Amino acid sequence: MLRQVTFLPTFAGWQPAARAALLAETPPDSILWQELGHDQPLLDLADEPEATPTAGPTIKVPRQFIEIATRVSCHRDPPRWALLYRTLWRLTHGEHELLDIVVDPDVHQLAQMDKAIRRDVHKMRAFVRFRAVEHAGEARYVAWFEPLHDILGLNASFFVDRFAQMHWSILTPDRCMHWDGKNLSFTPGVPQADAPADDAIEPLWRKYYANIFNPARVKINATMAEMPKRYWKNLPEAQLIPELLRKAHARVEAMMGKSARKTKKGS
């Protein structure tokens, strides 16, 4: 008989449920992991493992697994919970070195999910663009970003540290993150239509990007890989890319011609 385990779909929500199942010696193939919406109450279902006690046996788990699980829990793929518990079960039932076996199917799948999360975290840090808005007579900076996965919390400390002196909000479809200079808070997600469209900062982004663009070093495939088109709609400077690429060849020839004339003149 399957045990249905309901939990909020976050690492903090899954961890105590997984611990309770582990303490109850519930094998992975006997659990049906059921995600709750963030606004749904946690029901006390009869077929669930009992809640984790405040004190109990110590379960030794590699720190590496906790770090990976924290990230992978942000992945969109629902089977991630079963994969995480199956890996946890194996680690605590004799396969202590499991994470070192990169060819193991479970470990490989975890690694692929972890890689996707790390990449999404990097893209958010690279492509969030704040726009200035006025609120209660003060400047506030608002950004819209649509991540592939629910990674907002993973990037919280980065943005707080980087923009500690600003009052800002980052809006996403999942959740919104707000910093008032002292406190960090989260609210439900919003549609892109609720984000500000533009402001006076955008021309500065375009000017900066145009000035640093080097046509002699541009590699279109690498550019598209690093800055996929799905992010362009939220990047002021991305509007310049098609025109800059179109003119790149002519600019390179002009640069080479100018260099050749200088060389000839100096000889």
C-alpha positions in Angstrom: 0.0 0.0 0.0 1.3 3.4 -1.0 1.7 6.1 1.7 0.7 9.5 0.4 3.0 12.2 1.9 1.7 15.7 1.4 4.1 18.6 1.9 4.8 22.1 0.7 7.0 21.8 -2.5 10.2 23.4 -1.0 13.2 21.8 0.6 12.1 23.1 4.0 8.7 21.4 3.4 10.1 18.2 2.0 12.9 17.6 4.5 10.8 16.9 7.7 8.5 14.7 5.6 11.4 12.7 4.3 12.9 12.4 7.7 9.7 11.1 9.2 9.4 8.5 6.3 13.0 7.5 6.9 12.5 7.1 10.6 9.5 4.9 9.9 11.6 2.8 7.6 9.3 3.5 4.6 11.0 2.3 1.4 11.0 4.6 -1.6 8.6 2.5 -3.7 6.0 2.8 -1.0 5.6 6.5 -1.0 3.5 8.8 -3.2 4.9 12.4 -2.8 2.0 14.8 -3.1 2.8 18.5 -3.5 0.6 21.1 -1.8 0.1 24.6 -3.2 1.7 27.3 -1.0 -1.8 28.5 0.0 -3.1 25.0 0.8 -3.4 23.7 4.4 -1.3 20.7 5.4 -3.9 17.9 5.9 -3.5 15.3 8.5 -4.1 12.2 6.3 -4.4 8.8 7.9 -2.0 7.1 5.5 0.9 9.6 6.0 3.9 9.0 8.2 3.6 10.7 11.5 5.1 14.2 11.9 8.8 14.4 12.6 9.4 14.5 16.4 11.4 17.4 17.7 13.9 15.0 19.1 14.8 11.6 17.7 17.5 9.4 16.3 20.3 11.1 14.5 20.4 10.5 10.7 23.8 11.0 9.2 23.6 12.4 5.7 26.5 13.7 3.7 26.7 17.5 3.6 27.0 17.2 -0.2 23.6 15.6 -0.4 22.0 18.4 1.6 23.5 21.0 -0.7 22.4 19.2 -3.8 18.9 18.5 -2.5 18.5 22.2 -1.5 19.1 23.2 -5.1 17.3 20.3 -6.8 14.2 20.9 -4.8 13.9 24.1 -6.8 13.6 22.1 -10.1 10.2 22.1 -11.9 10.2 18.3 -12.5 7.7 16.7 -10.0 9.6 13.4 -9.8 12.5 15.2 -8.1 11.0 14.4 -4.7 11.0 10.7 -5.3 14.5 10.9 -6.7 15.7 12.8 -3.7 14.1 10.4 -1.2 15.4 7.3 -3.1 18.9 8.8 -3.0 18.5 9.6 0.7 17.3 6.1 1.4 20.3 4.5 -0.4 22.8 6.8 1.3 21.4 5.7 4.7 21.0 2.1 3.9 24.6 1.0 3.1 25.5 3.0 0.0 27.4 5.7 1.9 29.6 6.6 -1.2 26.7 6.7 -3.6 27.3 10.3 -4.7 30.8 9.4 -5.9 29.4 6.9 -8.4 28.7 9.3 -11.3 27.5 6.6 -13.6 24.7 5.6 -11.3 21.4 6.5 -12.9 20.0 8.3 -9.8 23.3 10.2 -9.2 23.4 11.1 -12.9 19.9 12.4 -12.9 20.5 14.4 -9.7 23.6 15.9 -11.3 21.7 17.0 -14.5 19.0 18.6 -12.4 21.6 20.3 -10.2 23.4 21.6 -13.3 20.1 23.1 -14.7 19.5 24.9 -11.4 23.0 26.3 -11.2 22.7 27.6 -14.8 19.3 29.2 -14.0 20.8 30.8 -10.9 23.6 32.3 -13.0 21.2 33.5 -15.7 19.2 35.4 -13.1 22.2 37.1 -11.7 23.3 38.1 -15.2 20.0 39.2 -16.7 18.0 40.9 -13.9 17.6 44.6 -14.9 16.1 47.0 -12.3 13.8 49.8 -13.4 13.4 52.9 -11.3 9.9 53.7 -10.1 8.7 56.3 -7.6 6.9 55.1 -4.5 5.8 57.4 -1.6 8.2 60.0 -2.9 11.2 57.7 -2.9 13.0 55.8 -5.6 12.4 52.1 -5.7 13.8 49.6 -8.2 11.7 46.9 -9.6 12.8 44.0 -11.9 10.8 41.3 -13.7 12.4 37.9 -14.3 11.0 34.6 -15.4 13.3 31.8 -14.3 13.0 28.3 -15.7 12.9 27.0 -12.1 11.8 28.3 -8.7 15.3 29.7 -7.8 14.3 33.1 -6.3 15.3 32.0 -2.8 18.6 30.6 -3.9 19.6 34.1 -5.2 18.3 36.1 -2.2 21.7 36.6 -0.5 23.3 37.5 -3.8 20.9 40.4 -4.5 20.8 41.6 -0.9 24.6 41.8 -0.8 24.9 43.3 -4.2 22.2 45.9 -3.8 22.1 46.4 0.0 21.7 50.2 -0.2 18.7 50.1 -2.7 15.1 49.5 -2.0 14.1 46.9 -4.6 11.7 44.2 -5.7 12.2 41.3 -8.0 9.0 40.0 -9.5 8.6 36.5 -10.9 5.5 34.3 -11.7 6.2 32.1 -8.7 7.1 34.6 -5.9 8.2 38.1 -5.5 11.2 39.2 -3.4 11.4 42.6 -1.7 14.3 44.4 0.1 13.7 47.6 2.1 17.3 48.2 3.1 16.9 46.1 6.3 14.4 43.3 5.8 13.8 40.7 3.1 10.3 39.6 2.4 8.4 37.4 -0.1 4.9 37.8 -1.6 3.0 35.7 -4.1 4.0 35.8 -7.8 2.6 38.3 -10.3 2.1 38.4 -14.1 4.6 40.3 -16.2 2.0 43.0 -16.9 2.4 44.1 -13.2 6.0 45.0 -13.8 7.1 48.5 -14.9 7.8 48.8 -18.7 10.7 51.2 -18.9 12.5 54.1 -17.3 15.3 56.5 -17.7 17.9 53.9 -16.8 17.3 51.9 -20.0 19.2 54.3 -22.4 22.2 53.9 -20.1 22.2 50.1 -20.4 22.0 50.4 -24.2 24.8 53.0 -24.4 27.0 50.9 -22.1 26.4 47.7 -24.0 27.0 49.4 -27.4 30.3 50.8 -26.1 31.7 47.5 -24.8 30.5 45.5 -27.9 33.6 44.3 -29.7 32.7 43.1 -33.3 36.1 41.5 -33.8 35.5 39.1 -30.9 31.8 38.3 -31.4 30.9 34.7 -31.7 27.2 34.4 -32.6 26.8 30.8 -31.3 28.5 31.6 -28.1 26.5 34.8 -27.7 23.2 33.0 -28.2 24.2 30.2 -25.8 25.2 32.7 -23.0 22.2 35.1 -23.7 19.3 32.9 -25.1 16.6 34.8 -26.9 14.1 34.0 -24.1 15.8 36.6 -21.9 16.0 39.3 -24.6 12.5 40.8 -23.9 13.6 41.9 -20.4 17.0 43.3 -21.4 17.2 46.8 -22.6 20.5 46.2 -24.3 19.2 43.1 -26.1 17.3 45.3 -28.5 20.7 46.4 -29.9 22.0 42.9 -30.6 20.5 42.2 -34.0 21.7 45.6 -35.4 25.2 45.2 -33.7 25.6 41.7 -35.2 24.4 42.9 -38.6 27.1 45.6 -38.6 29.8 43.5 -37.0 31.5 42.4 -40.2 31.6 45.9 -41.7 33.0 47.3 -38.4 35.7 44.6 -38.3 36.8 45.5 -41.9 36.9 49.2 -41.0 39.0 48.4 -37.9 41.4 46.3 -40.0 41.7 48.9 -42.6 42.5 51.6 -40.1 45.1 49.4 -38.5 46.7 48.7 -41.8 46.9 52.4 -42.7 48.6 53.1 -39.3 51.1 50.4 -39.9 51.9 51.6 -43.5 52.2 55.1 -42.3 54.7 54.2 -39.5 56.9 52.1 -41.8 
